[in-house]
Each structure stands twice: as structure tokens, then as C-alpha cells.
């Protein structure tokens, strides 16, 4: 997208962001906390822990495991087909050193994953057809629009696919699909071309998302955040700011990618709305311990100490275990602290304040 096209897109009037109450954490009251909610299970690229990621086998497996939602990634083929892949290249998953954007759908559909069971690359319409089946009408969808695509062309193609596939008669697509956007151009294109759909800002950084939170042009915007960025005082500060916003009921928080049971437990105690995980089955077992509670509900506060559920794996008993958990997070936070100031100055992540 050229600079002039970006400026034109950002100047367009924005429709209001549609609330997505179906993405809010599930109400699970206790005598001590009658308003307590538990995060929904969101399968990251499907059931990635058991199946090749972003394939129909992974999506079907996640639904069979009981996931509440599926998160997946979208790219455009050379002939304008919306395909499902996290990477912009085919190397990691399919063993081919080519870019999706320069490959036709007829070629992409002939490939099979390196990981067994070998699976083809699906299109967005294939996933929509699966979710349109009556038995899957309870599952909602978080779409991650990838940056390495023509912005408006990708959003327009997603819009065409959503119109082309008939939803379940009781649940239209705009009541079970959230559009995840990494930057302002994608966010504005989504609001312009998909005005009845809810959107969420996707980011590695709470500082980056804070810019959108503070701008009154984006009331009710939800956030999909890298979980290590939310650990610690800056993450706590961002969570408090979201909950203190006048439209807090319409703002939901999803964390990715949460695979350790300790951090799943931590996310539940933080009171976020969704946990995006490679293994929804494990998260559902962690969450069930809270669902079964009667009087000893954990408090949601600023305590950053993760706990391992007894029925998933033993609680950490050594400082070595704690050290490994926190050192990895600390290393990632140092890396983000170094890189984010430079990334946020690039054209791709530049932020233009649009609110009055």
C-alpha cells in the first residue's frame, strides 16, 4: 500500500466498532465472586499440538476437543484466493521455497504438509463451510489478517468469502467472526469493508495497543496480545486501563500463545476473555478445575505467580522450575523492549491519531 493510499484510508469516516459479546469470558460465579468469568478456549491455528497447523484436520480436531473458538491466519494467493497459512512462505510447513502471494490456488492446493498426517492447505471458504454445519454453530472465529498482503484487496476478498458461504440460519457470520488487525490500515479497511463485524487489535506490545486504547476513534476495540508482554507491571497497567475504560464491557482481551498449564492458570486468574493455545484440550482441563470450585475461587489481581493445576501436572517445587518460567519471559520482554521502538516507527506500524 502506497503512502497516499494509506493516508486516504485513514481519512475515511469510520463506522462504530460492533461489540462482540459472544467473545466475553464465560460467567462462572462463586459465592465470593458472583461476577467471575472464565476465559474461553481459542484453538491457535486449530489443534496445533496434535495436527498440522492451519489444516482442516486441526480445525476439526479442535472442535471435537470442545474449543470455544478457532484462531487462524489469512493470506492471498496470486489469483486472489484467501488461503489459510501463518507464514507468507511455504518453506516451514510444506517444504517449498516459494511465497504464497506469488503462487496460484491450483498450485497451493496440490501441496501437502510436511507434518503427518499430510494435509492440504485450506481456503477460508473451507473453514467457513465446516463452521456452517449445524453441530458447529457454537464455535466462533478469530481471523488474523496477515500484513504481507495488499490491505484492501485482502479485506475485500475476506468479505466476498463471508458473503459466499451461507452461515447457520440462527447465527450470522458477523455474530461469530472477529477480525484481527495488526495495524491502522488493516483496522480501517476492515471497518470500512466489513462494517458489521467486530475487530480486535493484534500486537506484541501493550504500548502499541495503548495507542489505540487512548484514541477515542476506536471505542469498544478489543485486543489480542502476546502473553509474555502482559506479564509484569506494564501488563497489569494495561489491563487496568482497559477495565477502567467507560466502554470496558465491550472491550475483550485475548492472550496468545499460552501453552504451559502454569500460564493458563495465570491467565484465568487475570480474568482475560480468551486464551489462545496450541492445545485447547489441556486448557479446558485447567479451566474445569475453576468451573468445579464452590467457595475457594482465586482472586483476580496483580499477582504474577503462575500456578500449575494439580490434575494437569505437579506444582513446581524447585527454584529451577520458577527460574525457567520467568527467565524465558524476561528474555522475550528484553527483546521486545529493544525492538519495539524501532518497529513502531516503521511505515507498517506507524500510528496516526484520528480521534477528536
Secondary structure, 3 states (H helix, E strand, C coil): CCHHHHHHHHHCCCCCCCCCHHHCCEECCCCCCCCCEECEEEEECCCCCCCCCCCHHHHHHHHHHCCCEEEEEEEECCCCCEEECCCCECHHHHCCCCEHHHCCHHHHCCCCCCCCCCCCCCEHHHHHHHHCCHHHCCCEEEEEECCCCCHHHHHHHHHHHHHHCCCECCECHHHCEEEEECCHHHHHHHHHHCCCCEEEEEECCHHHHHHHHHCHHHCCCEEEEEHHHHCCHHHHHHHHHHHHCCCHHHCCEEEECCCCHHHHHHHHHHCCCEEEECCHHHHHHHHHHHHCCCCCCCCCCCCCCCCCCCCCCCCCCCHHHHHHHHHHHHHHHHHHHHHHHHHCCCHHHCCCCCCC
